[in-house]
Amino acid sequence: MNILISVIICTHNRADYLPKAIQSLIDQHTPKDKYEIIVVDNCSTDATKKVVEQFSNRDNVRYLYEPTLGLSHARNTGWRNANGKYVAYLDDDAVACPAWLDTILEVFESVTPRPGCVGGRVEPIWEASRPEWLSDWLLHGLAIIDWSDTPRALTNLSAEWLVGANMAFPLDVLKNNGGFTSGLDRVGNNLLSSGDVFLEKQITKMGYSCFYHPAISIGHHIFKSRLNQGWFIRRYYWQGVSDAAMQILQERPSVLQRLRSAVAKVKVFIKSPKKIRRLILPTNDPEQFTQKCFDLITLGQIYGLLRVAMP
């Protein structure tokens, strides 16, 4: 077997979307004997396995079952069973452009020094009208990114990053780093996130770059159920919890240090009546709602620091 790249789709109860994602990989320009498609079923209770069986006539499609619930577990199961030199990830509700794999391989094989992670543009597939209060910045909470039309290394991952819906790695880099941490990302229906960004930061510490190429492009379904303010309020509060989790993983602060950090954030927050008023009052103004979401990140950070600091 001469597999050059393994594509991993991690899925949990998305049988209605999964066929479209798999088909977009089957339709790649890359020769079929150069890549494999691995679907990692993470505790699905729907028809996920039957969906994958519909593609059983394809020699390069494999089904794996991961019994431990959690996106990080599914992602790690994927690369640990991969035969390729490189490993790419596509979300189960996404669609890759036909040149997706070719462009990923081109970047890995032509950019020097070789990047440790590559990814690209994610465009929305709207399932309902975009709300007037939804700013361009808040699209990032839906894993929608479009950093530029120019391929380049990302030098500040706090400002620009690659997303787990559309990213790829050399297999040896994943092995050397240990893959995705189990302390981040979705477990069932919670909105914990940032396992992708945390891994990118770990990879840059190893001396590699994270490379963005706009032609590594996918479409990402935006569910109608997410296009309401309640979902974004939850999403950005949990972003703060995720940020706190990353801080703890990176800095290993003591319990006292976590408490001090949380208290300092509380003091800054309560000194701003504007922030409190913004949290309480409803708004359809895009700028005001964006600022409300930023405030919710701070509240999530406070909770995230305290929940691991308190017994």
C-alpha positions as CSV (number, residue, x, y, z in Angstrom):
1,M,0.0,0.0,0.0
2,N,1.5,3.3,-1.1
3,I,-0.9,5.8,0.7
4,L,0.4,9.3,0.6
5,I,-2.3,11.0,2.7
6,S,-5.0,9.8,5.0
7,V,-8.2,11.8,5.4
8,I,-10.0,11.5,8.7
9,I,-13.7,12.3,9.2
10,C,-14.7,12.2,12.8
11,T,-18.4,12.0,13.2
12,H,-21.1,11.8,15.9
13,N,-24.8,11.4,14.8
14,R,-24.5,13.3,11.5
15,A,-25.7,10.5,9.2
16,D,-27.7,13.1,7.1
17,Y,-24.5,15.1,6.3
18,L,-21.9,12.4,6.2
19,P,-22.6,11.1,2.6
20,K,-21.9,14.5,1.2
21,A,-18.6,14.8,3.1
22,I,-17.4,11.4,2.0
23,Q,-18.5,12.0,-1.6
24,S,-16.5,15.2,-1.8
25,L,-13.4,13.2,-0.9
26,I,-14.2,10.5,-3.4
27,D,-14.4,13.2,-6.0
28,Q,-10.9,14.5,-5.3
29,H,-8.5,15.1,-8.3
30,T,-5.8,13.1,-6.4
31,P,-5.3,9.5,-7.7
32,K,-7.4,7.1,-5.6
33,D,-4.4,4.9,-4.8
34,K,-2.6,7.8,-3.2
35,Y,-5.1,8.5,-0.4
36,E,-7.5,6.8,2.0
37,I,-10.6,7.9,3.8
38,I,-11.1,6.9,7.4
39,V,-14.5,7.6,9.0
40,V,-14.2,7.5,12.8
41,D,-17.6,6.9,14.4
42,N,-17.6,8.5,17.8
43,C,-20.5,6.7,19.7
44,S,-23.1,7.5,17.1
45,T,-26.6,6.2,17.7
46,D,-28.0,6.9,14.2
47,A,-27.3,5.3,10.8
48,T,-23.7,6.4,10.6
49,K,-22.3,2.9,10.1
50,K,-24.8,2.1,7.4
51,V,-23.9,5.3,5.6
52,V,-20.3,4.3,5.5
53,E,-21.2,0.8,4.3
54,Q,-22.8,2.4,1.2
55,F,-19.3,3.3,0.1
56,S,-18.0,-0.3,0.8
57,N,-17.3,-0.7,-2.9
58,R,-14.5,1.9,-2.6
59,D,-11.2,0.3,-1.6
60,N,-9.9,3.4,0.0
61,V,-12.8,4.0,2.5
62,R,-12.5,2.6,6.0
63,Y,-14.8,2.6,9.1
64,L,-13.5,2.8,12.6
65,Y,-15.5,2.9,15.9
66,E,-14.2,5.0,18.8
67,P,-16.1,4.0,22.0
68,T,-14.8,6.9,24.2
69,L,-17.0,10.0,23.6
70,G,-15.0,13.1,22.7
71,L,-13.7,14.7,19.5
72,S,-10.1,14.6,20.7
73,H,-10.4,10.8,21.2
74,A,-11.9,10.4,17.7
75,R,-9.2,12.5,16.1
76,N,-6.4,10.6,17.8
77,T,-7.9,7.3,16.8
78,G,-7.9,8.5,13.2
79,W,-4.2,9.4,13.0
80,R,-3.1,6.3,15.0
81,N,-4.8,4.1,12.3
82,A,-3.6,6.2,9.3
83,N,-1.3,4.7,6.7
84,G,-0.4,8.0,5.0
85,K,2.6,10.1,5.3
86,Y,0.2,13.0,6.0
87,V,-3.1,13.2,7.8
88,A,-5.9,15.6,6.9
89,Y,-9.1,16.3,8.8
90,L,-12.5,17.2,7.3
91,D,-15.6,17.8,9.4
92,D,-18.6,15.5,8.9
93,D,-20.8,18.5,7.9
94,A,-18.2,19.9,5.4
95,V,-17.5,19.6,1.7
96,A,-14.0,19.7,0.3
97,C,-13.3,21.3,-3.0
98,P,-12.0,18.9,-5.7
99,A,-8.4,20.2,-5.5
100,W,-8.4,20.1,-1.7
101,L,-6.0,17.2,-1.3
102,D,-3.8,18.2,-4.2
103,T,-3.2,21.6,-2.7
104,I,-2.5,20.2,0.8
105,L,0.1,17.9,-0.7
106,E,1.6,20.7,-2.8
107,V,2.1,22.8,0.3
108,F,3.7,20.0,2.2
109,E,6.0,19.1,-0.7
110,S,7.0,22.6,-1.9
111,V,7.1,24.9,1.1
112,T,10.4,25.0,2.9
113,P,11.0,24.4,5.7
114,R,8.1,21.9,5.7
115,P,5.1,23.2,7.7
116,G,3.9,21.3,10.7
117,C,0.3,22.1,10.0
118,V,-1.6,23.4,6.9
119,G,-5.1,24.5,6.3
120,G,-7.2,27.0,4.5
121,R,-10.4,28.9,3.8
122,V,-13.7,27.7,5.2
123,E,-16.8,29.1,3.5
124,P,-20.3,29.0,4.9
125,I,-23.1,26.9,3.5
126,W,-26.1,28.8,5.0
127,E,-29.1,26.7,5.9
128,A,-31.1,29.8,6.8
129,S,-30.6,33.5,6.3
130,R,-27.7,35.1,8.0
131,P,-29.1,37.3,11.0
132,E,-28.5,41.0,10.9
133,W,-26.7,40.9,14.3
134,L,-24.1,38.3,13.1
135,S,-20.9,40.2,12.5
136,D,-18.0,38.9,10.4
137,W,-15.9,38.4,13.5
138,L,-18.5,36.1,15.1
139,L,-18.4,33.9,12.0
140,H,-15.1,32.6,13.5
141,G,-17.3,30.9,16.2
142,L,-18.8,28.9,13.3
143,A,-15.3,27.8,12.1
144,I,-15.6,30.2,9.2
145,I,-12.2,31.7,8.3
146,D,-10.8,33.6,5.3
147,W,-7.6,35.3,6.3
148,S,-6.3,36.4,2.9
149,D,-5.9,35.5,-0.8
150,T,-2.2,35.0,-0.3
151,P,-0.7,31.7,0.9
152,R,1.5,32.4,4.0
153,A,2.6,31.1,7.3
154,L,0.5,32.3,10.3
155,T,2.8,34.1,12.8
156,N,0.2,35.0,15.5
157,L,-2.1,32.2,16.3
158,S,-4.1,34.4,18.7
159,A,-5.1,36.6,15.8
160,E,-5.2,34.1,12.9
161,W,-5.5,30.3,13.1
162,L,-6.4,27.2,11.3
163,V,-9.6,25.3,12.2
164,G,-10.1,21.6,12.9
165,A,-12.7,21.4,10.1
166,N,-10.0,21.9,7.6
167,M,-6.4,21.1,8.6
168,A,-3.6,18.6,7.9
169,F,-0.4,17.4,9.5
170,P,2.6,15.3,8.7
171,L,2.0,12.0,10.6
172,D,5.4,12.1,12.3
173,V,4.6,15.6,13.7
174,L,1.4,14.2,15.3
175,K,3.3,11.2,16.7
176,N,6.1,13.3,18.1
177,N,3.6,15.7,19.7
178,G,1.2,13.0,21.0
179,G,-1.8,14.3,19.0
180,F,-4.8,16.1,20.4
181,T,-5.2,16.7,24.1
182,S,-8.2,15.2,25.8
183,G,-8.8,18.3,28.0
184,L,-10.2,20.3,25.1
185,D,-12.9,20.0,22.3
186,R,-16.4,18.7,22.1
187,V,-17.6,15.8,24.3
188,G,-21.2,15.1,23.2
189,N,-23.2,18.3,23.1
190,N,-20.9,20.6,25.2
191,L,-19.2,23.5,23.4
192,L,-15.7,23.1,24.7
193,S,-13.3,23.9,21.9
194,S,-9.8,25.0,20.8
195,G,-8.1,21.6,20.7
196,D,-7.1,22.5,17.2
197,V,-5.5,25.8,18.1
198,F,-3.8,24.3,21.2
199,L,-2.2,21.7,19.0
200,E,-1.1,24.4,16.5
201,K,0.6,26.3,19.3
202,Q,2.4,23.1,20.5
203,I,3.6,22.5,16.9
204,T,5.0,26.0,16.6
205,K,6.9,25.4,19.9
206,M,8.5,22.4,18.1
207,G,9.8,24.8,15.5
208,Y,7.3,24.2,12.7
209,S,5.1,26.8,11.0
210,C,1.3,26.7,10.5
211,F,0.7,27.5,6.9
212,Y,-2.5,29.0,5.4
213,H,-3.4,28.5,1.8
214,P,-6.8,29.9,0.5
215,A,-7.1,27.1,-2.1
216,I,-7.3,24.5,0.6
217,S,-10.9,25.4,0.6
218,I,-14.0,23.7,2.1
219,G,-17.7,24.5,2.5
220,H,-19.1,24.2,6.0
221,H,-22.8,23.8,6.7
222,I,-24.2,26.4,9.1
223,F,-27.2,24.8,10.8
224,K,-30.4,26.9,11.3
225,S,-30.3,25.8,15.0
226,R,-27.1,27.8,15.5
227,L,-28.4,31.0,13.9
228,N,-29.8,32.4,17.1
229,Q,-28.3,34.6,19.8
230,G,-28.7,32.0,22.5
231,W,-26.4,29.6,20.6
232,F,-23.7,32.3,20.2
233,I,-24.0,33.3,23.9
234,R,-23.3,29.6,24.8
235,R,-20.6,29.3,22.2
236,Y,-18.6,32.4,23.3
237,Y,-19.0,31.7,27.0
238,W,-17.6,28.2,26.4
239,Q,-14.8,29.8,24.3
240,G,-13.8,31.5,27.6
241,V,-13.8,28.2,29.4
242,S,-11.7,26.7,26.6
243,D,-9.2,29.7,26.8
244,A,-8.9,29.0,30.5
245,A,-8.3,25.3,29.9
246,M,-5.5,26.2,27.4
247,Q,-4.0,28.6,29.8
248,I,-3.9,25.9,32.5
249,L,-2.4,23.4,30.1
250,Q,0.3,25.8,28.9
251,E,1.2,27.6,32.1
252,R,0.4,24.9,34.8
253,P,-0.5,27.6,37.3
254,S,-1.0,26.7,41.0
255,V,-4.5,26.7,42.5
256,L,-3.6,30.0,44.2
257,Q,-2.4,31.5,40.9
258,R,-5.7,30.5,39.2
259,L,-7.7,32.0,42.0
260,R,-5.8,35.3,41.7
261,S,-6.2,35.4,38.0
262,A,-9.9,34.8,38.3
263,V,-10.4,37.4,41.0
264,A,-8.4,40.0,38.9
265,K,-10.8,39.4,36.0
266,V,-13.8,39.7,38.2
267,K,-12.6,43.1,39.6
268,V,-12.0,44.5,36.1
269,F,-15.4,43.3,35.0
270,I,-17.5,44.7,37.9
271,K,-15.8,48.1,37.5
272,S,-17.4,48.5,34.1
273,P,-21.2,49.2,34.3
274,K,-21.1,49.3,30.5
275,K,-20.1,45.6,30.3
276,I,-22.8,44.6,32.8
277,R,-25.4,46.6,31.0
278,R,-24.4,45.1,27.7
279,L,-24.8,41.6,29.1
280,I,-28.3,42.3,30.4
281,L,-29.9,44.3,27.6
282,P,-30.9,42.6,24.3
283,T,-29.5,44.0,21.1
284,N,-29.6,43.4,17.4
285,D,-26.8,45.7,16.7
286,P,-23.8,43.7,15.2
287,E,-21.1,45.6,17.0
288,Q,-22.9,45.6,20.4
289,F,-23.7,41.9,20.2
290,T,-20.1,41.1,19.2
291,Q,-18.9,43.1,22.3
292,K,-21.4,41.1,24.4
293,C,-19.8,37.9,23.2
294,F,-16.4,39.2,24.0
295,D,-17.6,39.9,27.6
296,L,-19.0,36.4,27.8
297,I,-15.5,35.1,26.9
298,T,-14.2,36.8,30.0
299,L,-17.0,35.3,32.2
300,G,-16.2,31.9,30.7
301,Q,-12.5,32.4,31.5
302,I,-13.4,33.2,35.2
303,Y,-15.5,30.0,35.5
304,G,-12.8,28.0,33.7
305,L,-10.2,29.1,36.1
306,L,-12.4,28.6,39.2
307,R,-13.8,25.2,38.2
308,V,-10.4,23.6,38.3
309,A,-9.1,25.7,41.2
310,M,-11.9,25.0,43.6
311,P,-12.4,21.5,45.3
